[in-house]
Amino acid sequence: MSIRHGLLALLERGQMYGYQLRTAFEESTGSTWPLNIGQVYTTLSRLERDGLVRSLPESEAGQRPYEITDAGRADLALWFATPISRNDRPRDELAIKLALALTTPGVDVRSVVQTQRSATMRTLQELTRLKYASDRPEDLPWRLVLDAMVFQAEAEVRWLDHCESSLVRHRPAGPGPAIGPAPVEAVDHADEEARR
């Protein structure tokens, strides 16, 4: 998520200082993405430099609130109106890890897949438990974030199943990373497992 736009969205609610923004961000996302206070102040400085927020005079307690500017509102509106591009998202570390495992001698790729599947299943169970822990209307933003994480975990498990089936259909053709077709028995077993 863009911290920049997250802070702008929070400031659209009203003036806030750094710690308030951090707390509101974590409440809005169910603390699924902890935000470092240093990130908040660094981002606020950049937003102010770019004319998207303005700092206000310090309070008696020494806290400096910020407010969104008209330019900030326009930038935020554009962000909400623009779909997230797949290219804008971070690299998929798991896909890279498996691709490298396939081409690195001595790595048990099936073990890598199984280990990840077990971890993802534990995460999925925990997310599902959290999702049903509360159904208060004010928890809707948090539940929607959890839903997204559940769907991503489910998709990862399906992809790992696909990876495992692909591994069964292909076998190494010697000591290197070359891959060739697996024996017919292995393919039939994989197809039988997939139907279950």
Contacts in CASP RR format, 6 or more apart in sequence:
PFRMAT RR
TARGET T0000
AUTHOR 0000-0000-0000
METHOD contacts of the structure
MODEL  1
MSIRHGLLALLERGQMYGYQLRTAFEESTGSTWPLNIGQVYTTLSRLERD
GLVRSLPESEAGQRPYEITDAGRADLALWFATPISRNDRPRDELAIKLAL
ALTTPGVDVRSVVQTQRSATMRTLQELTRLKYASDRPEDLPWRLVLDAMV
FQAEAEVRWLDHCESSLVRHRPAGPGPAIGPAPVEAVDHADEEARR
1 29 0 8 1.000
1 33 0 8 1.000
2 79 0 8 1.000
3 25 0 8 1.000
3 35 0 8 1.000
3 39 0 8 1.000
3 40 0 8 1.000
3 43 0 8 1.000
4 43 0 8 1.000
4 46 0 8 1.000
4 47 0 8 1.000
5 75 0 8 1.000
5 76 0 8 1.000
5 79 0 8 1.000
6 25 0 8 1.000
7 21 0 8 1.000
7 25 0 8 1.000
7 40 0 8 1.000
7 43 0 8 1.000
7 44 0 8 1.000
7 47 0 8 1.000
7 53 0 8 1.000
8 47 0 8 1.000
8 52 0 8 1.000
8 53 0 8 1.000
8 68 0 8 1.000
8 72 0 8 1.000
8 73 0 8 1.000
8 75 0 8 1.000
8 76 0 8 1.000
8 79 0 8 1.000
9 76 0 8 1.000
10 16 0 8 1.000
10 21 0 8 1.000
10 24 0 8 1.000
10 25 0 8 1.000
10 28 0 8 1.000
11 21 0 8 1.000
11 53 0 8 1.000
11 66 0 8 1.000
11 67 0 8 1.000
11 68 0 8 1.000
12 68 0 8 1.000
12 73 0 8 1.000
12 76 0 8 1.000
13 24 0 8 1.000
14 67 0 8 1.000
14 68 0 8 1.000
15 56 0 8 1.000
15 65 0 8 1.000
15 66 0 8 1.000
15 67 0 8 1.000
16 24 0 8 1.000
16 65 0 8 1.000
16 66 0 8 1.000
17 59 0 8 1.000
17 63 0 8 1.000
17 64 0 8 1.000
17 65 0 8 1.000
17 66 0 8 1.000
18 37 0 8 1.000
18 40 0 8 1.000
18 41 0 8 1.000
18 44 0 8 1.000
18 63 0 8 1.000
18 66 0 8 1.000
19 37 0 8 1.000
19 40 0 8 1.000
19 63 0 8 1.000
21 40 0 8 1.000
21 44 0 8 1.000
21 66 0 8 1.000
22 35 0 8 1.000
22 37 0 8 1.000
22 40 0 8 1.000
25 33 0 8 1.000
25 35 0 8 1.000
25 40 0 8 1.000
26 33 0 8 1.000
26 34 0 8 1.000
26 35 0 8 1.000
27 142 0 8 1.000
28 141 0 8 1.000
28 142 0 8 1.000
29 141 0 8 1.000
29 142 0 8 1.000
29 145 0 8 1.000
30 141 0 8 1.000
30 142 0 8 1.000
30 145 0 8 1.000
30 146 0 8 1.000
32 145 0 8 1.000
32 146 0 8 1.000
32 149 0 8 1.000
44 53 0 8 1.000
44 55 0 8 1.000
44 66 0 8 1.000
47 53 0 8 1.000
47 66 0 8 1.000
47 72 0 8 1.000
48 54 0 8 1.000
48 55 0 8 1.000
48 66 0 8 1.000
50 71 0 8 1.000
51 69 0 8 1.000
51 71 0 8 1.000
51 72 0 8 1.000
52 68 0 8 1.000
52 69 0 8 1.000
52 71 0 8 1.000
52 72 0 8 1.000
52 75 0 8 1.000
53 66 0 8 1.000
53 67 0 8 1.000
53 68 0 8 1.000
53 69 0 8 1.000
53 72 0 8 1.000
54 66 0 8 1.000
54 67 0 8 1.000
54 69 0 8 1.000
55 64 0 8 1.000
55 65 0 8 1.000
55 66 0 8 1.000
56 64 0 8 1.000
56 65 0 8 1.000
56 66 0 8 1.000
56 67 0 8 1.000
57 64 0 8 1.000
58 64 0 8 1.000
59 65 0 8 1.000
68 76 0 8 1.000
94 116 0 8 1.000
94 156 0 8 1.000
97 112 0 8 1.000
98 109 0 8 1.000
98 112 0 8 1.000
98 113 0 8 1.000
98 163 0 8 1.000
101 107 0 8 1.000
101 109 0 8 1.000
101 112 0 8 1.000
102 109 0 8 1.000
102 177 0 8 1.000
102 179 0 8 1.000
103 177 0 8 1.000
104 177 0 8 1.000
105 175 0 8 1.000
105 176 0 8 1.000
105 177 0 8 1.000
109 167 0 8 1.000
110 164 0 8 1.000
110 167 0 8 1.000
113 160 0 8 1.000
113 163 0 8 1.000
113 164 0 8 1.000
113 167 0 8 1.000
114 164 0 8 1.000
116 156 0 8 1.000
116 160 0 8 1.000
117 157 0 8 1.000
117 160 0 8 1.000
117 161 0 8 1.000
117 164 0 8 1.000
120 153 0 8 1.000
120 156 0 8 1.000
120 157 0 8 1.000
120 160 0 8 1.000
121 157 0 8 1.000
123 153 0 8 1.000
124 150 0 8 1.000
124 153 0 8 1.000
124 154 0 8 1.000
124 157 0 8 1.000
127 146 0 8 1.000
127 149 0 8 1.000
127 150 0 8 1.000
127 153 0 8 1.000
128 150 0 8 1.000
130 146 0 8 1.000
131 143 0 8 1.000
131 146 0 8 1.000
131 147 0 8 1.000
131 150 0 8 1.000
134 143 0 8 1.000
135 143 0 8 1.000
161 194 0 8 1.000
164 190 0 8 1.000
165 190 0 8 1.000
165 193 0 8 1.000
165 194 0 8 1.000
168 182 0 8 1.000
168 186 0 8 1.000
168 187 0 8 1.000
168 189 0 8 1.000
168 190 0 8 1.000
169 181 0 8 1.000
169 182 0 8 1.000
169 186 0 8 1.000
169 187 0 8 1.000
169 190 0 8 1.000
170 179 0 8 1.000
170 180 0 8 1.000
170 181 0 8 1.000
170 182 0 8 1.000
171 179 0 8 1.000
171 180 0 8 1.000
171 181 0 8 1.000
171 182 0 8 1.000
171 183 0 8 1.000
171 186 0 8 1.000
172 178 0 8 1.000
172 179 0 8 1.000
172 180 0 8 1.000
173 179 0 8 1.000
173 180 0 8 1.000
181 187 0 8 1.000
END
